[in-house]
Amino acid sequence: MDPKAEHSFSDADKIPSWGAPYVAAAAKAGLIQGRDNNEFEPTATATRAESATMILSLLKYLKM
């Protein structure tokens, strides 16, 4: 994890400070992309499709 990584989500102010570096690192690694209007929506529930996309992105990132 890169603690200096920054994200560009339009609702970044809604991401808790403890989670912000992890969100930024995941976005930098291409594991997450956000939703419409470049929003992360930290309080929303992930859909099955979003969950599957994150898992597949992680597997690809890990080269599995």
PyMOL commands that set and color helices and strands:
alter all, ss='L'
color gray80, all
select helices_A, chain A and resi 12-14+20-28+36-38+48-61
alter helices_A, ss='H'
color red, helices_A
deselect
rebuild
show_as cartoon
